[in-house]
Amino acid sequence: MMSIIVVGCGRVGAELSYRLFQNGHRIVVVDRFSAAFQNLPDDFNGRLVEGHAMNLDVLRRAGIEETDALAAVTSSDPVNTVIGHLAVSV
């Protein structure tokens, strides 16, 4: 079992999070808007963190220091790139 942070809870992020959850992984989903978490199925049992993942404090609340992997799947490639660089620097 891996601990995985998924940044972005749109169509792609919600689907990725749910499939990983179904496969037995511990999932933390981060999104700027709490309404995005409604994209997740009702039986999703991961952790939800509201906030902008370009903020290191938000990544720390999500457990970046202990996670095995991070998937940045927001709708913005530049934002995903910055988040990836932040995650590697921690």
KAZI-V473739 format. One record per residue. PSI is psi as a letter, one per 20 degrees, with the letter a starting at -180 (* if undefined). BURIAL is b if it has 9 or more other ideal C-beta (glycine too) atoms within 8 Angstrom, else e. Layout:
BEGIN
psi:PSI burial:BURIAL
psi:PSI burial:BURIAL
END
This chain:
BEGIN
psi:p burial:e
psi:q burial:e
psi:p burial:b
psi:p burial:b
psi:p burial:b
psi:o burial:b
psi:o burial:b
psi:p burial:b
psi:l burial:b
psi:b burial:b
psi:g burial:e
psi:g burial:e
psi:g burial:b
psi:g burial:b
psi:g burial:e
psi:g burial:b
psi:g burial:b
psi:g burial:b
psi:g burial:e
psi:g burial:b
psi:g burial:b
psi:h burial:e
psi:j burial:e
psi:j burial:e
psi:q burial:b
psi:p burial:b
psi:p burial:b
psi:p burial:b
psi:p burial:b
psi:p burial:b
psi:q burial:b
psi:h burial:e
psi:p burial:e
psi:h burial:e
psi:h burial:e
psi:h burial:b
psi:i burial:b
psi:i burial:e
psi:i burial:b
psi:q burial:b
psi:q burial:e
psi:h burial:e
psi:j burial:e
psi:p burial:b
psi:k burial:e
psi:a burial:b
psi:q burial:e
psi:p burial:b
psi:o burial:b
psi:p burial:b
psi:r burial:b
psi:o burial:e
psi:i burial:b
psi:i burial:e
psi:o burial:e
psi:h burial:e
psi:h burial:e
psi:g burial:b
psi:h burial:b
psi:g burial:b
psi:h burial:e
psi:i burial:b
psi:k burial:b
psi:h burial:b
psi:h burial:e
psi:i burial:e
psi:q burial:b
psi:h burial:e
psi:q burial:e
psi:p burial:b
psi:o burial:b
psi:o burial:b
psi:l burial:b
psi:r burial:b
psi:j burial:e
psi:o burial:e
psi:g burial:e
psi:h burial:e
psi:g burial:b
psi:h burial:b
psi:g burial:b
psi:g burial:b
psi:g burial:b
psi:g burial:b
psi:g burial:e
psi:g burial:b
psi:h burial:b
psi:h burial:e
psi:i burial:e
psi:* burial:b
END
